Amino acid sequence: MPQTKDAKAPRDERAPSVAAGAIGDSIKEGFIQVPGGKVWYRIVGADKPGIPLLTLHGGPGMPSYYLSPLSELADERPVIFFDQLGCGRSDRPDDPTLWTIPRFVQEVQAVREALGYKEIHLLGHSWGTLLAFEYLLTKPTGVRSVIMSGPAISIVRFRHDVDSMIAMMPDSMIRAIRENEKAGTTTAPPYLAASAEFYARHVIRTTPMPADVDSTFKYIGMQVYNTMNGPTEFTVVGTFKDYDGTPRIREVTQPVLWMAGQFDETSPNAARDFQRMLPGSEYVELDGAGHMTMWDARTEYLAAIRDFMHRH
């Protein structure tokens, strides 16, 4: 999946579930200048009166197409999607020095300032939870609540949990993963087959793959992904491989909802541990779901987020 080509999305590319005529009477989109270039954004339900929901996609480098089920929440409030710099419909500067956590935090603030929303709900998914967490540590004002979906605020913990999941795979696939990692041949067919099996178990369990998820993989920013993460979800050798935010978790003062799928690569055990580390926060587990809970358990996922925002 992440071995796809590094293709930039056409400017008029539409994620099917957030195209004109979807939930919300008003759709606004454009580009925002951030440190390093311009990022594409779309607001669904721009005319709605509720406090906006700002979403942060995963990856790094996995553009926002796959978050499109969240557009259903635009019947009450604006829902903001944007492709972070280096992927999707945004600029793709050929400069690996840009792919740092502090610069991405600056990007979030730049987007928020450009849109002019003084109050927001904030949702991060996967890498987006790490980004949301780091943004919260800057003590921004007006963040009413935070949804940590598939939380990855400790890459150290994530690597440990993923190793445990790999250990449950067939022996031939375990060998293919380990041998090709060691040899640096992560495009070899046996490695790709093992990767596909891992994704089917722990990333996206919905079949056939939704078009919006396919678009995310099609327009991934490979330079960002490879620099910070590595070649696949389970070969994390990039610059954030030793990241662990848990020592600072109690610095978060906003209401937080942690969410994970039953078979999530960001394991439910980790999400429960994070919830216990942050008194007053909440946890929801989605039965039968992998990492892309917004697809694998769409109805339950959206209902939990809607309820949480209503209460905050």
Phi and psi in degrees as GROMACS dihedral restraints (atoms count N, CA, C in turn):
[ dihedral_restraints ]
;  ai    aj    ak    al  type     phi  dphi    fc
    3     4     5     6     1   -67.7    20    10
    4     5     6     7     1    -3.9    20    10
    6     7     8     9     1   -81.1    20    10
    7     8     9    10     1     7.2    20    10
    9    10    11    12     1   -65.6    20    10
   10    11    12    13     1   165.9    20    10
   12    13    14    15     1   -70.2    20    10
   13    14    15    16     1   157.4    20    10
   15    16    17    18     1   -89.3    20    10
   16    17    18    19     1    76.4    20    10
   18    19    20    21     1   -99.9    20    10
   19    20    21    22     1   134.2    20    10
   21    22    23    24     1   -82.9    20    10
   22    23    24    25     1   136.2    20    10
   24    25    26    27     1   -69.8    20    10
   25    26    27    28     1   143.6    20    10
   27    28    29    30     1   -59.9    20    10
   28    29    30    31     1   152.2    20    10
   30    31    32    33     1   -60.4    20    10
   31    32    33    34     1   -31.8    20    10
   33    34    35    36     1   -98.3    20    10
   34    35    36    37     1    12.5    20    10
   36    37    38    39     1   -60.8    20    10
   37    38    39    40     1   133.4    20    10
   39    40    41    42     1  -120.8    20    10
   40    41    42    43     1   134.6    20    10
   42    43    44    45     1   -78.4    20    10
   43    44    45    46     1   125.5    20    10
   45    46    47    48     1   -50.7    20    10
   46    47    48    49     1   -40.1    20    10
   48    49    50    51     1   -79.8    20    10
   49    50    51    52     1    -7.0    20    10
   51    52    53    54     1  -123.2    20    10
   52    53    54    55     1    20.0    20    10
   54    55    56    57     1   -72.7    20    10
   55    56    57    58     1   166.4    20    10
   57    58    59    60     1   -54.4    20    10
   58    59    60    61     1   136.3    20    10
   60    61    62    63     1    98.5    20    10
   61    62    63    64     1    -5.3    20    10
   63    64    65    66     1   -75.8    20    10
   64    65    66    67     1  -174.0    20    10
   66    67    68    69     1   -54.1    20    10
   67    68    69    70     1   135.3    20    10
   69    70    71    72     1    99.6    20    10
   70    71    72    73     1   132.0    20    10
   72    73    74    75     1   -80.8    20    10
   73    74    75    76     1   -18.9    20    10
   75    76    77    78     1  -129.8    20    10
   76    77    78    79     1   127.7    20    10
   78    79    80    81     1  -119.5    20    10
   79    80    81    82     1   130.3    20    10
   81    82    83    84     1  -125.1    20    10
   82    83    84    85     1   136.8    20    10
   84    85    86    87     1  -147.7    20    10
   85    86    87    88     1   162.6    20    10
   87    88    89    90     1   172.8    20    10
   88    89    90    91     1  -155.2    20    10
   90    91    92    93     1  -130.0    20    10
   91    92    93    94     1   146.9    20    10
   93    94    95    96     1  -126.7    20    10
   94    95    96    97     1   134.1    20    10
   96    97    98    99     1   -75.9    20    10
   97    98    99   100     1   126.7    20    10
   99   100   101   102     1  -129.5    20    10
  100   101   102   103     1   168.7    20    10
  102   103   104   105     1   -56.0    20    10
  103   104   105   106     1   116.1    20    10
  105   106   107   108     1   106.3    20    10
  106   107   108   109     1   -14.5    20    10
  108   109   110   111     1   160.0    20    10
  109   110   111   112     1  -161.6    20    10
  111   112   113   114     1  -112.2    20    10
  112   113   114   115     1   141.4    20    10
  114   115   116   117     1  -115.5    20    10
  115   116   117   118     1   144.3    20    10
  117   118   119   120     1   -84.5    20    10
  118   119   120   121     1   141.5    20    10
  120   121   122   123     1  -137.1    20    10
  121   122   123   124     1   157.7    20    10
  123   124   125   126     1  -140.3    20    10
  124   125   126   127     1   134.4    20    10
  126   127   128   129     1  -111.5    20    10
  127   128   129   130     1   120.3    20    10
  129   130   131   132     1   -99.7    20    10
  130   131   132   133     1   134.0    20    10
  132   133   134   135     1    73.0    20    10
  133   134   135   136     1    37.2    20    10
  135   136   137   138     1   -61.3    20    10
  136   137   138   139     1   -21.0    20    10
  138   139   140   141     1   -93.5    20    10
  139   140   141   142     1     2.4    20    10
  141   142   143   144     1   -80.5    20    10
  142   143   144   145     1   152.2    20    10
  144   145   146   147     1   -86.1    20    10
  145   146   147   148     1   -14.7    20    10
  147   148   149   150     1   -70.0    20    10
  148   149   150   151     1   165.6    20    10
  150   151   152   153     1   -65.1    20    10
  151   152   153   154     1   128.5    20    10
  153   154   155   156     1   -63.2    20    10
  154   155   156   157     1   152.9    20    10
  156   157   158   159     1  -109.1    20    10
  157   158   159   160     1   116.5    20    10
  159   160   161   162     1   -97.6    20    10
  160   161   162   163     1   125.0    20    10
  162   163   164   165     1  -107.7    20    10
  163   164   165   166     1   143.6    20    10
  165   166   167   168     1  -122.5    20    10
  166   167   168   169     1   113.7    20    10
  168   169   170   171     1   -75.7    20    10
  169   170   171   172     1   172.8    20    10
  171   172   173   174     1   -92.9    20    10
  172   173   174   175     1  -162.7    20    10
  174   175   176   177     1   129.1    20    10
  175   176   177   178     1  -106.6    20    10
  177   178   179   180     1   -62.5    20    10
  178   179   180   181     1   146.4    20    10
  180   181   182   183     1   101.7    20    10
  181   182   183   184     1     4.0    20    10
  183   184   185   186     1   -96.0    20    10
  184   185   186   187     1   100.2    20    10
  186   187   188   189     1   -62.3    20    10
  187   188   189   190     1   169.5    20    10
  189   190   191   192     1   -77.3    20    10
  190   191   192   193     1     0.1    20    10
  192   193   194   195     1   -47.8    20    10
  193   194   195   196     1   -47.3    20    10
  195   196   197   198     1   -67.6    20    10
  196   197   198   199     1   -15.3    20    10
  198   199   200   201     1   -82.2    20    10
  199   200   201   202     1     3.3    20    10
  201   202   203   204     1   -56.1    20    10
  202   203   204   205     1   -28.8    20    10
  204   205   206   207     1   -55.5    20    10
  205   206   207   208     1   -26.1    20    10
  207   208   209   210     1   -65.1    20    10
  208   209   210   211     1   -15.4    20    10
  210   211   212   213     1   -63.3    20    10
  211   212   213   214     1   -19.3    20    10
  213   214   215   216     1   -64.7    20    10
  214   215   216   217     1   -22.2    20    10
  216   217   218   219     1   -78.1    20    10
  217   218   219   220     1    -5.0    20    10
  219   220   221   222     1   -79.1    20    10
  220   221   222   223     1     5.7    20    10
  222   223   224   225     1   -74.5    20    10
  223   224   225   226     1   -13.7    20    10
  225   226   227   228     1  -119.8    20    10
  226   227   228   229     1   -23.2    20    10
  228   229   230   231     1  -156.6    20    10
  229   230   231   232     1   158.3    20    10
  231   232   233   234     1   -65.0    20    10
  232   233   234   235     1   137.3    20    10
  234   235   236   237     1  -118.2    20    10
  235   236   237   238     1   121.9    20    10
  237   238   239   240     1  -106.2    20    10
  238   239   240   241     1   124.9    20    10
  240   241   242   243     1  -113.7    20    10
  241   242   243   244     1   142.4    20    10
  243   244   245   246     1  -149.1    20    10
  244   245   246   247     1   147.2    20    10
  246   247   248   249     1   -88.8    20    10
  247   248   249   250     1   116.8    20    10
  249   250   251   252     1   -61.0    20    10
  250   251   252   253     1   154.4    20    10
  252   253   254   255     1   -51.8    20    10
  253   254   255   256     1   135.3    20    10
  255   256   257   258     1   100.0    20    10
  256   257   258   259     1    -0.2    20    10
  258   259   260   261     1  -149.7    20    10
  259   260   261   262     1   168.8    20    10
  261   262   263   264     1    58.2    20    10
  262   263   264   265     1  -130.6    20    10
  264   265   266   267     1   -92.0    20    10
  265   266   267   268     1     2.9    20    10
  267   268   269   270     1   -88.3    20    10
  268   269   270   271     1   169.1    20    10
  270   271   272   273     1   -59.9    20    10
  271   272   273   274     1   151.6    20    10
  273   274   275   276     1  -127.2    20    10
  274   275   276   277     1    71.5    20    10
  276   277   278   279     1   -62.6    20    10
  277   278   279   280     1   138.7    20    10
  279   280   281   282     1   -87.3    20    10
  280   281   282   283     1    75.1    20    10
  282   283   284   285     1  -152.1    20    10
  283   284   285   286     1    91.1    20    10
  285   286   287   288     1   -58.9    20    10
  286   287   288   289     1   -19.0    20    10
  288   289   290   291     1   -68.9    20    10
  289   290   291   292     1   -14.1    20    10
  291   292   293   294     1   -77.3    20    10
  292   293   294   295     1   -18.7    20    10
  294   295   296   297     1   -89.9    20    10
  295   296   297   298     1    73.5    20    10
  297   298   299   300     1  -128.8    20    10
  298   299   300   301     1   153.5    20    10
  300   301   302   303     1   -60.4    20    10
  301   302   303   304     1   -47.7    20    10
  303   304   305   306     1   -58.2    20    10
  304   305   306   307     1   -38.3    20    10
  306   307   308   309     1   -67.4    20    10
  307   308   309   310     1   -39.1    20    10
  309   310   311   312     1   -64.4    20    10
  310   311   312   313     1   -35.6    20    10
  312   313   314   315     1   -62.4    20    10
  313   314   315   316     1   -43.2    20    10
  315   316   317   318     1   -60.5    20    10
  316   317   318   319     1   -35.5    20    10
  318   319   320   321     1   -63.4    20    10
  319   320   321   322     1   -44.4    20    10
  321   322   323   324     1   -58.5    20    10
  322   323   324   325     1   -46.6    20    10
  324   325   326   327     1   -64.0    20    10
  325   326   327   328     1   -39.3    20    10
  327   328   329   330     1   -63.3    20    10
  328   329   330   331     1   -41.3    20    10
  330   331   332   333     1   -63.7    20    10
  331   332   333   334     1   -46.8    20    10
  333   334   335   336     1   -61.9    20    10
  334   335   336   337     1   -43.8    20    10
  336   337   338   339     1   -64.5    20    10
  337   338   339   340     1   -40.6    20    10
  339   340   341   342     1   -64.7    20    10
  340   341   342   343     1   -35.6    20    10
  342   343   344   345     1   -81.8    20    10
  343   344   345   346     1   -19.5    20    10
  345   346   347   348     1    77.5    20    10
  346   347   348   349     1    21.7    20    10
  348   349   350   351     1   -87.6    20    10
  349   350   351   352     1   116.1    20    10
  351   352   353   354     1   -77.7    20    10
  352   353   354   355     1   -29.0    20    10
  354   355   356   357     1  -125.1    20    10
  355   356   357   358     1   139.7    20    10
  357   358   359   360     1  -146.1    20    10
  358   359   360   361     1   156.8    20    10
  360   361   362   363     1   -95.5    20    10
  361   362   363   364     1   146.0    20    10
  363   364   365   366     1  -122.0    20    10
  364   365   366   367     1   127.0    20    10
  366   367   368   369     1  -122.6    20    10
  367   368   369   370     1   126.2    20    10
  369   370   371   372     1  -116.8    20    10
  370   371   372   373     1   144.5    20    10
  372   373   374   375     1  -123.7    20    10
  373   374   375   376     1   129.0    20    10
  375   376   377   378     1    60.2    20    10
  376   377   378   379     1  -123.6    20    10
  378   379   380   381     1   -51.0    20    10
  379   380   381   382     1   -32.7    20    10
  381   382   383   384     1   -60.8    20    10
  382   383   384   385     1   -24.3    20    10
  384   385   386   387     1   -74.1    20    10
  385   386   387   388     1   -37.8    20    10
  387   388   389   390     1   -62.9    20    10
  388   389   390   391     1   -42.8    20    10
  390   391   392   393     1   -64.8    20    10
  391   392   393   394     1   -43.4    20    10
  393   394   395   396     1   -61.0    20    10
  394   395   396   397     1   -43.1    20    10
  396   397   398   399     1   -60.2    20    10
  397   398   399   400     1   -48.1    20    10
  399   400   401   402     1   -64.6    20    10
  400   401   402   403     1   -35.7    20    10
  402   403   404   405     1   -63.9    20    10
  403   404   405   406     1   -41.9    20    10
  405   406   407   408     1   -63.5    20    10
  406   407   408   409     1   -31.8    20    10
  408   409   410   411     1   -67.2    20    10
  409   410   411   412     1   -16.2    20    10
  411   412   413   414     1   -82.0    20    10
  412   413   414   415     1    -1.1    20    10
  414   415   416   417     1    60.6    20    10
  415   416   417   418     1    53.8    20    10
  417   418   419   420     1   -69.9    20    10
  418   419   420   421     1   150.9    20    10
  420   421   422   423     1   -91.0    20    10
  421   422   423   424     1   156.9    20    10
  423   424   425   426     1    78.7    20    10
  424   425   426   427     1    14.1    20    10
  426   427   428   429     1   -90.4    20    10
  427   428   429   430     1   106.6    20    10
  429   430   431   432     1   -75.3    20    10
  430   431   432   433     1   -37.8    20    10
  432   433   434   435     1  -159.5    20    10
  433   434   435   436     1   165.8    20    10
  435   436   437   438     1  -135.3    20    10
  436   437   438   439     1   130.4    20    10
  438   439   440   441     1  -109.2    20    10
  439   440   441   442     1   118.1    20    10
  441   442   443   444     1  -103.1    20    10
  442   443   444   445     1    96.4    20    10
  444   445   446   447     1   -99.5    20    10
  445   446   447   448     1   116.9    20    10
  447   448   449   450     1    62.5    20    10
  448   449   450   451     1    58.3    20    10
  450   451   452   453     1   -65.1    20    10
  451   452   453   454     1   132.6    20    10
  453   454   455   456     1  -128.0    20    10
  454   455   456   457     1    47.7    20    10
  456   457   458   459     1   -82.2    20    10
  457   458   459   460     1    -2.4    20    10
  459   460   461   462     1  -135.3    20    10
  460   461   462   463     1   103.7    20    10
  462   463   464   465     1   -70.1    20    10
  463   464   465   466     1   -28.9    20    10
  465   466   467   468     1   -59.6    20    10
  466   467   468   469     1   -47.7    20    10
  468   469   470   471     1   -65.7    20    10
  469   470   471   472     1   -41.5    20    10
  471   472   473   474     1   -58.2    20    10
  472   473   474   475     1   -45.9    20    10
  474   475   476   477     1   -61.6    20    10
  475   476   477   478     1   -41.2    20    10
  477   478   479   480     1   -62.5    20    10
  478   479   480   481     1   -46.3    20    10
  480   481   482   483     1   -66.5    20    10
  481   482   483   484     1   -39.8    20    10
  483   484   485   486     1   -65.0    20    10
  484   485   486   487     1   -38.6    20    10
  486   487   488   489     1   -58.6    20    10
  487   488   489   490     1   -38.8    20    10
  489   490   491   492     1   -65.8    20    10
  490   491   492   493     1   -36.8    20    10
  492   493   494   495     1   -69.5    20    10
  493   494   495   496     1   -39.9    20    10
  495   496   497   498     1   -61.7    20    10
  496   497   498   499     1   -36.7    20    10
  498   499   500   501     1   -62.7    20    10
  499   500   501   502     1   -18.1    20    10
  501   502   503   504     1   -91.6    20    10
  502   503   504   505     1    -1.1    20    10
  504   505   506   507     1   -84.8    20    10
  505   506   507   508     1   165.7    20    10
  507   508   509   510     1   -56.5    20    10
  508   509   510   511     1   146.4    20    10
  510   511   512   513     1   -55.5    20    10
  511   512   513   514     1   -38.6    20    10
  513   514   515   516     1   -63.7    20    10
  514   515   516   517     1   -35.1    20    10
  516   517   518   519     1   -76.2    20    10
  517   518   519   520     1   -36.1    20    10
  519   520   521   522     1   -60.2    20    10
  520   521   522   523     1   -44.7    20    10
  522   523   524   525     1   -62.7    20    10
  523   524   525   526     1   -42.4    20    10
  525   526   527   528     1   -61.2    20    10
  526   527   528   529     1   -40.4    20    10
  528   529   530   531     1   -66.0    20    10
  529   530   531   532     1   -52.4    20    10
  531   532   533   534     1   -67.5    20    10
  532   533   534   535     1   -42.6    20    10
  534   535   536   537     1   -67.1    20    10
  535   536   537   538     1   -41.0    20    10
  537   538   539   540     1   -76.5    20    10
  538   539   540   541     1   -29.9    20    10
  540   541   542   543     1   -61.5    20    10
  541   542   543   544     1   -46.7    20    10
  543   544   545   546     1   -63.4    20    10
  544   545   546   547     1   -38.3    20    10
  546   547   548   549     1   -84.2    20    10
  547   548   549   550     1   -11.5    20    10
  549   550   551   552     1    74.5    20    10
  550   551   552   553     1    21.4    20    10
  552   553   554   555     1  -105.8    20    10
  553   554   555   556     1    62.2    20    10
  555   556   557   558     1   -83.3    20    10
  556   557   558   559     1    10.5    20    10
  558   559   560   561     1  -108.6    20    10
  559   560   561   562     1     5.7    20    10
  561   562   563   564     1   -66.7    20    10
  562   563   564   565     1   141.5    20    10
  564   565   566   567     1   -52.9    20    10
  565   566   567   568     1   -43.1    20    10
  567   568   569   570     1   -62.5    20    10
  568   569   570   571     1   -36.1    20    10
  570   571   572   573     1   -67.2    20    10
  571   572   573   574     1   -43.4    20    10
  573   574   575   576     1   -64.9    20    10
  574   575   576   577     1   -36.3    20    10
  576   577   578   579     1   -65.5    20    10
  577   578   579   580     1   -41.3    20    10
  579   580   581   582     1   -65.8    20    10
  580   581   582   583     1   -38.4    20    10
  582   583   584   585     1   -62.1    20    10
  583   584   585   586     1   -44.2    20    10
  585   586   587   588     1   -61.6    20    10
  586   587   588   589     1   -39.1    20    10
  588   589   590   591     1   -65.8    20    10
  589   590   591   592     1   -42.4    20    10
  591   592   593   594     1   -61.2    20    10
  592   593   594   595     1   -44.8    20    10
  594   595   596   597     1   -61.8    20    10
  595   596   597   598     1   -40.4    20    10
  597   598   599   600     1   -66.4    20    10
  598   599   600   601     1   -30.3    20    10
  600   601   602   603     1   -82.2    20    10
  601   602   603   604     1   -41.5    20    10
  603   604   605   606     1  -124.2    20    10
  604   605   606   607     1    -9.5    20    10
  606   607   608   609     1  -108.7    20    10
  607   608   609   610     1   -65.0    20    10
  609   610   611   612     1  -132.1    20    10
  610   611   612   613     1   111.7    20    10
  612   613   614   615     1   -96.2    20    10
  613   614   615   616     1    -8.8    20    10
  615   616   617   618     1   -72.8    20    10
  616   617   618   619     1   131.3    20    10
  618   619   620   621     1  -129.8    20    10
  619   620   621   622     1   143.4    20    10
  621   622   623   624     1   -67.0    20    10
  622   623   624   625     1   165.4    20    10
  624   625   626   627     1   -60.6    20    10
  625   626   627   628     1   128.4    20    10
  627   628   629   630     1   -59.9    20    10
  628   629   630   631     1   148.1    20    10
  630   631   632   633     1   -58.7    20    10
  631   632   633   634     1   -37.0    20    10
  633   634   635   636     1   -68.0    20    10
  634   635   636   637     1   -34.5    20    10
  636   637   638   639     1   -69.0    20    10
  637   638   639   640     1   -41.4    20    10
  639   640   641   642     1   -59.7    20    10
  640   641   642   643     1   -40.0    20    10
  642   643   644   645     1   -63.9    20    10
  643   644   645   646     1   -37.2    20    10
  645   646   647   648     1   -59.5    20    10
  646   647   648   649     1   -46.5    20    10
  648   649   650   651     1   -69.5    20    10
  649   650   651   652     1   -32.6    20    10
  651   652   653   654     1   -65.8    20    10
  652   653   654   655     1   -37.5    20    10
  654   655   656   657     1  -112.5    20    10
  655   656   657   658     1    28.5    20    10
  657   658   659   660     1   -60.7    20    10
  658   659   660   661     1   149.0    20    10
  660   661   662   663     1   -93.7    20    10
  661   662   663   664     1    96.8    20    10
  663   664   665   666     1   -67.6    20    10
  664   665   666   667     1   -32.5    20    10
  666   667   668   669     1   -64.5    20    10
  667   668   669   670     1   -43.3    20    10
  669   670   671   672     1   -63.1    20    10
  670   671   672   673     1   -49.5    20    10
  672   673   674   675     1   -61.1    20    10
  673   674   675   676     1   -49.1    20    10
  675   676   677   678     1   -66.9    20    10
  676   677   678   679     1   -35.9    20    10
  678   679   680   681     1   -67.2    20    10
  679   680   681   682     1   -46.6    20    10
  681   682   683   684     1   -92.6    20    10
  682   683   684   685     1   -35.9    20    10
  684   685   686   687     1  -102.7    20    10
  685   686   687   688     1   -68.5    20    10
  687   688   689   690     1   139.9    20    10
  688   689   690   691     1  -170.6    20    10
  690   691   692   693     1   -71.3    20    10
  691   692   693   694     1   -28.0    20    10
  693   694   695   696     1  -144.0    20    10
  694   695   696   697     1   175.5    20    10
  696   697   698   699     1   -63.0    20    10
  697   698   699   700     1   -28.1    20    10
  699   700   701   702     1  -106.2    20    10
  700   701   702   703     1     3.5    20    10
  702   703   704   705     1  -116.8    20    10
  703   704   705   706     1    79.6    20    10
  705   706   707   708     1   -94.0    20    10
  706   707   708   709     1    97.4    20    10
  708   709   710   711     1  -125.7    20    10
  709   710   711   712     1     9.9    20    10
  711   712   713   714     1   -83.1    20    10
  712   713   714   715     1  -167.6    20    10
  714   715   716   717     1   -68.9    20    10
  715   716   717   718     1   -20.5    20    10
  717   718   719   720     1  -101.1    20    10
  718   719   720   721     1    16.6    20    10
  720   721   722   723     1   -63.1    20    10
  721   722   723   724     1   -25.1    20    10
  723   724   725   726     1  -103.8    20    10
  724   725   726   727     1    12.9    20    10
  726   727   728   729     1   -69.8    20    10
  727   728   729   730     1   135.5    20    10
  729   730   731   732     1  -147.1    20    10
  730   731   732   733     1   107.3    20    10
  732   733   734   735     1   -88.7    20    10
  733   734   735   736     1    -5.1    20    10
  735   736   737   738     1   -61.2    20    10
  736   737   738   739     1   -31.6    20    10
  738   739   740   741     1   -60.6    20    10
  739   740   741   742     1   -19.4    20    10
  741   742   743   744     1  -109.2    20    10
  742   743   744   745     1    10.8    20    10
  744   745   746   747     1   -61.1    20    10
  745   746   747   748     1   -32.3    20    10
  747   748   749   750     1   -76.2    20    10
  748   749   750   751     1    -3.1    20    10
  750   751   752   753     1   -77.4    20    10
  751   752   753   754     1   -13.4    20    10
  753   754   755   756     1   -77.9    20    10
  754   755   756   757     1   124.3    20    10
  756   757   758   759     1  -109.0    20    10
  757   758   759   760     1   -10.7    20    10
  759   760   761   762     1   -78.8    20    10
  760   761   762   763     1   156.2    20    10
  762   763   764   765     1   -61.0    20    10
  763   764   765   766     1   133.6    20    10
  765   766   767   768     1  -127.2    20    10
  766   767   768   769     1   134.6    20    10
  768   769   770   771     1  -112.7    20    10
  769   770   771   772     1   118.9    20    10
  771   772   773   774     1   -93.5    20    10
  772   773   774   775     1   136.6    20    10
  774   775   776   777     1  -135.3    20    10
  775   776   777   778     1   139.5    20    10
  777   778   779   780     1  -151.6    20    10
  778   779   780   781     1   152.1    20    10
  780   781   782   783     1   -84.8    20    10
  781   782   783   784     1   157.5    20    10
  783   784   785   786     1   -56.6    20    10
  784   785   786   787     1   -37.0    20    10
  786   787   788   789     1  -111.7    20    10
  787   788   789   790     1    21.1    20    10
  789   790   791   792     1   -60.9    20    10
  790   791   792   793     1   137.9    20    10
  792   793   794   795     1   -65.0    20    10
  793   794   795   796     1   -30.8    20    10
  795   796   797   798     1   -87.8    20    10
  796   797   798   799     1    93.6    20    10
  798   799   800   801     1   -60.8    20    10
  799   800   801   802     1   146.4    20    10
  801   802   803   804     1   -59.4    20    10
  802   803   804   805     1   -30.5    20    10
  804   805   806   807     1   -62.0    20    10
  805   806   807   808     1   -41.0    20    10
  807   808   809   810     1   -65.4    20    10
  808   809   810   811     1   -44.7    20    10
  810   811   812   813     1   -61.5    20    10
  811   812   813   814     1   -40.2    20    10
  813   814   815   816     1   -64.8    20    10
  814   815   816   817     1   -38.9    20    10
  816   817   818   819     1   -63.3    20    10
  817   818   819   820     1   -41.9    20    10
  819   820   821   822     1   -62.2    20    10
  820   821   822   823     1   -40.0    20    10
  822   823   824   825     1   -62.4    20    10
  823   824   825   826     1   -40.4    20    10
  825   826   827   828     1   -68.5    20    10
  826   827   828   829     1   -30.5    20    10
  828   829   830   831     1   -71.4    20    10
  829   830   831   832     1   -21.5    20    10
  831   832   833   834     1  -118.5    20    10
  832   833   834   835     1    91.5    20    10
  834   835   836   837     1   -54.6    20    10
  835   836   837   838     1   136.7    20    10
  837   838   839   840     1    90.9    20    10
  838   839   840   841     1   -12.9    20    10
  840   841   842   843     1   -79.9    20    10
  841   842   843   844     1   167.2    20    10
  843   844   845   846     1  -121.8    20    10
  844   845   846   847     1   162.0    20    10
  846   847   848   849     1  -138.9    20    10
  847   848   849   850     1   135.8    20    10
  849   850   851   852     1  -129.8    20    10
  850   851   852   853     1   130.0    20    10
  852   853   854   855     1  -109.2    20    10
  853   854   855   856     1   136.7    20    10
  855   856   857   858     1  -103.0    20    10
  856   857   858   859     1   111.2    20    10
  858   859   860   861     1   -60.9    20    10
  859   860   861   862     1   136.4    20    10
  861   862   863   864     1    75.6    20    10
  862   863   864   865     1     1.5    20    10
  864   865   866   867     1   -98.4    20    10
  865   866   867   868     1   152.1    20    10
  867   868   869   870     1   -94.6    20    10
  868   869   870   871     1  -146.3    20    10
  870   871   872   873     1   -72.1    20    10
  871   872   873   874     1   -34.6    20    10
  873   874   875   876     1   -89.1    20    10
  874   875   876   877     1    70.8    20    10
  876   877   878   879     1   -63.1    20    10
  877   878   879   880     1   -27.3    20    10
  879   880   881   882     1   -65.8    20    10
  880   881   882   883     1   -17.1    20    10
  882   883   884   885     1  -105.5    20    10
  883   884   885   886     1   -44.4    20    10
  885   886   887   888     1   -71.6    20    10
  886   887   888   889     1   -26.3    20    10
  888   889   890   891     1  -141.6    20    10
  889   890   891   892     1    53.4    20    10
  891   892   893   894     1   -54.7    20    10
  892   893   894   895     1   -50.9    20    10
  894   895   896   897     1   -62.5    20    10
  895   896   897   898     1   -48.6    20    10
  897   898   899   900     1   -66.7    20    10
  898   899   900   901     1   -38.2    20    10
  900   901   902   903     1   -61.5    20    10
  901   902   903   904     1   -51.8    20    10
  903   904   905   906     1   -67.1    20    10
  904   905   906   907     1   -36.5    20    10
  906   907   908   909     1   -63.5    20    10
  907   908   909   910     1   -40.9    20    10
  909   910   911   912     1   -65.9    20    10
  910   911   912   913     1   -41.1    20    10
  912   913   914   915     1   -67.9    20    10
  913   914   915   916     1   -43.2    20    10
  915   916   917   918     1   -59.6    20    10
  916   917   918   919     1   -46.1    20    10
  918   919   920   921     1   -62.1    20    10
  919   920   921   922     1   -43.2    20    10
  921   922   923   924     1   -62.7    20    10
  922   923   924   925     1   -44.5    20    10
  924   925   926   927     1   -66.5    20    10
  925   926   927   928     1   -36.5    20    10
  927   928   929   930     1   -58.9    20    10
  928   929   930   931     1   -34.6    20    10
  930   931   932   933     1   -84.3    20    10
  931   932   933   934     1    -5.6    20    10
